[in-house]
Amino acid sequence: MWTFTATTLIDAPVEQVWLVLADVLHWPQWLPTVTSVEALGPPNMVVGANYRIVQPKLRPAVWSVVELEPPSRFSWESRSPGVRTVADHVVNAVTPDSTSLFLQVSLHGPLAGLAALVAGRLTHRYLEREAASLKHRAEAELFALLEPTA
């Protein structure tokens, strides 16, 4: 198994972070590592839901939700010949106003080593960028909610 991770601390409550993270259909609006997301069935995130995701420099992939524990985590997997990829997304409250984010991609199967060799650096860069982008988005949305209106 090959594993890549990214973590960050977000200055927003866990519920706010979860709302942004779990809204996968809107990821292309704020996440530079995702070009498009298409629900292949009902759009709401439930175990068994499938999404077709297109990312720069990667082949389009279908991701299936395999675990879901709102507002704490979801995991999904994608399969290609010789490789099963599992992506974990975990948020935990650190304080009432801050949240830790943990992202992990694990490659399993007989061709996982080759996949890690070919796309490992890119995967790690994408995870780091995704963590930073989610931090920015969740904090910006919280700031917009808290900003007094004239």
C-alpha positions in Angstrom: 0.0 0.0 0.0 1.2 3.5 -0.9 -0.2 6.5 1.1 -0.1 10.2 0.6 -1.5 12.7 3.2 -2.1 16.4 3.8 -3.3 18.2 7.0 -4.2 21.7 7.9 -6.0 23.7 10.7 -9.0 25.7 9.6 -10.3 28.7 11.5 -14.0 27.6 11.1 -16.3 25.3 13.0 -16.4 21.7 12.0 -20.0 22.1 10.6 -18.9 24.9 8.3 -15.9 22.9 7.0 -18.1 19.8 6.5 -20.6 21.8 4.4 -17.8 22.8 2.0 -16.0 19.5 2.0 -19.1 17.3 1.5 -20.5 19.4 -1.3 -18.5 17.6 -3.9 -20.6 18.8 -6.9 -19.3 22.4 -6.2 -15.7 21.5 -5.9 -14.8 22.7 -9.4 -15.9 26.2 -8.4 -13.2 26.6 -5.8 -10.8 23.6 -6.1 -8.1 24.1 -8.8 -7.3 20.3 -8.7 -10.8 19.4 -9.9 -12.1 20.3 -13.4 -15.6 18.7 -13.1 -17.7 16.5 -10.9 -20.8 14.7 -12.2 -23.2 12.7 -10.0 -23.9 9.3 -11.6 -27.2 9.0 -9.9 -28.9 11.0 -7.1 -26.6 14.0 -6.3 -26.7 13.7 -2.5 -23.8 12.1 -0.8 -24.8 8.7 0.6 -22.9 5.4 0.9 -23.0 3.9 -2.6 -23.2 7.2 -4.4 -21.0 7.5 -7.5 -19.3 10.6 -9.0 -17.3 11.0 -12.1 -14.4 13.3 -11.4 -12.1 14.9 -13.9 -8.8 16.3 -12.7 -6.0 18.0 -14.6 -3.2 15.6 -15.7 -5.2 12.5 -14.5 -7.6 10.2 -16.3 -11.3 10.7 -15.4 -12.3 8.4 -12.6 -15.5 7.2 -11.0 -15.4 7.5 -7.2 -17.9 5.5 -5.0 -18.7 6.6 -1.5 -17.8 3.7 0.8 -18.0 5.3 4.3 -19.9 8.4 5.4 -20.1 9.8 9.0 -21.3 13.4 8.8 -20.0 15.8 9.9 -16.7 14.0 10.5 -15.6 11.9 7.5 -16.2 10.3 4.2 -14.2 7.8 2.2 -14.6 6.9 -1.4 -12.8 4.6 -3.7 -11.9 4.4 -7.4 -10.8 1.3 -9.2 -8.7 0.9 -12.3 -6.9 -2.2 -13.6 -4.5 -3.4 -10.8 -5.1 -0.4 -8.5 -7.8 0.4 -6.0 -7.5 4.0 -4.8 -9.1 5.0 -1.5 -9.5 8.7 -0.5 -10.3 9.6 3.1 -11.5 13.0 4.1 -11.6 13.6 7.9 -12.6 16.7 9.9 -12.4 17.1 13.7 -13.2 19.9 16.0 -10.1 21.3 17.7 -12.1 24.1 19.4 -15.6 25.3 18.8 -14.1 27.7 16.2 -11.3 25.6 14.6 -11.2 22.3 12.7 -8.4 19.9 11.8 -8.5 18.5 8.3 -6.9 15.3 7.3 -6.8 14.1 3.7 -5.3 10.7 2.6 -5.1 8.8 -0.6 -4.0 5.2 -0.4 -3.1 3.0 -3.4 -3.7 -0.7 -3.1 -3.2 -3.6 -5.5 -0.6 -5.3 -7.7 0.1 -2.1 -9.7 -0.1 0.3 -6.8 3.7 0.8 -6.7 3.8 1.7 -10.4 0.8 4.1 -10.0 2.7 5.7 -7.0 5.8 6.0 -9.1 3.9 7.6 -12.0 1.5 9.9 -10.1 2.7 10.0 -6.5 4.3 13.4 -6.6 1.2 14.9 -8.4 -1.1 13.2 -5.8 0.8 14.7 -2.9 0.8 18.2 -4.5 -2.9 17.9 -5.2 -3.6 16.9 -1.6 -1.6 19.8 -0.3 -3.4 22.2 -2.6 -6.8 20.7 -1.8 -6.2 21.2 2.0 -5.1 24.8 1.4 -8.1 25.5 -0.9 -10.6 24.0 1.5 -9.1 26.1 4.3 -9.4 29.2 2.3 -13.0 28.4 1.1 -14.3 27.5 4.6 -12.8 30.5 6.2 -14.0 32.9 3.5 -17.5 31.5 3.7 -17.5 31.8 7.5 -16.2 35.4 7.2 -19.0 36.2 4.7 -21.6 34.8 7.1 -20.2 36.8 10.1 -19.8 40.1 8.2 -22.4 42.6 9.3 -24.7 43.8 6.5 -25.2 47.5 6.0 
